[in-house]
Amino acid sequence: MPNIKSAKKRVKYIAKHTARNTAVRSSVKTAIKRFRSVAESGDMDQAQEQFKKAVSAIDKAAKKGVIHKNTAARKKSRLAKALNVTD
């Protein structure tokens, strides 16, 4: 446990940001899972809608710095590839 006042504040700050990052990562994973399950079922209209939601979640995570921009690009690319394969 830190003794210095600024270090104590930093612990609180880190805990808050860790919680936010975890929530954002979780929402990205959930959006991707929803897309993949719909894409496998073959419903293209629903898959297109879930694709947009997943890409939006990925972009928001990258903008907030939760995931790296290249990671976001890779995830979006793989989702687009999965969407086009199911067409």
C-alpha positions in Angstrom: 0.0 0.0 0.0 1.4 3.4 -0.9 2.4 5.9 1.7 2.7 9.0 -0.4 -0.5 11.0 -0.9 -0.2 11.3 -4.7 0.4 7.5 -5.0 -2.7 6.8 -3.0 -4.7 9.0 -5.4 -3.1 7.2 -8.3 -4.3 3.8 -6.9 -7.9 5.1 -7.0 -7.4 6.5 -10.5 -6.0 3.2 -11.8 -8.8 1.2 -10.2 -11.4 3.4 -11.9 -9.8 3.2 -15.3 -9.2 -0.6 -15.0 -12.9 -1.0 -14.3 -13.8 1.1 -17.4 -11.3 -0.7 -19.6 -12.7 -4.1 -18.5 -16.2 -3.0 -19.2 -15.3 -1.7 -22.7 -13.3 -4.9 -23.6 -16.3 -7.0 -22.4 -18.7 -5.0 -24.6 -16.5 -5.5 -27.6 -16.2 -9.3 -27.0 -20.0 -9.5 -26.5 -20.7 -7.6 -29.7 -18.3 -9.9 -31.6 -19.9 -13.0 -30.2 -23.4 -11.8 -31.1 -22.3 -11.1 -34.6 -20.6 -14.5 -35.0 -23.7 -16.4 -33.7 -26.0 -14.5 -36.0 -23.6 -14.9 -39.0 -23.5 -18.7 -38.4 -27.3 -18.9 -38.3 -27.4 -17.4 -41.9 -29.7 -14.4 -41.3 -27.9 -11.8 -43.4 -30.0 -8.8 -42.5 -29.5 -9.5 -38.8 -25.8 -10.2 -39.4 -25.3 -6.9 -41.2 -26.9 -5.1 -38.2 -24.8 -6.9 -35.7 -21.7 -6.3 -37.8 -22.3 -2.5 -37.6 -22.8 -2.7 -33.8 -19.6 -4.7 -33.4 -17.5 -2.4 -35.6 -18.9 0.6 -33.6 -18.0 -1.0 -30.3 -14.5 -1.8 -31.6 -14.0 1.8 -32.9 -15.1 3.3 -29.6 -12.7 1.0 -27.7 -9.8 2.1 -30.0 -10.8 5.7 -29.6 -10.7 5.5 -25.8 -7.3 3.7 -26.0 -8.6 0.5 -24.5 -7.3 -1.5 -27.5 -4.6 -0.5 -30.0 -5.7 0.9 -33.3 -4.1 -2.0 -35.2 -5.9 -4.5 -33.0 -9.1 -2.7 -33.8 -8.4 -2.8 -37.6 -7.5 -6.5 -37.4 -10.7 -7.4 -35.5 -12.9 -5.3 -38.0 -11.1 -7.0 -40.9 -11.8 -10.4 -39.6 -15.5 -9.6 -39.0 -15.9 -8.2 -42.5 -14.3 -11.3 -43.9 -16.7 -13.5 -41.9 -19.6 -11.4 -43.1 -18.6 -11.7 -46.8 -18.0 -15.4 -46.5 -21.6 -15.9 -45.3 -23.0 -14.0 -48.2 
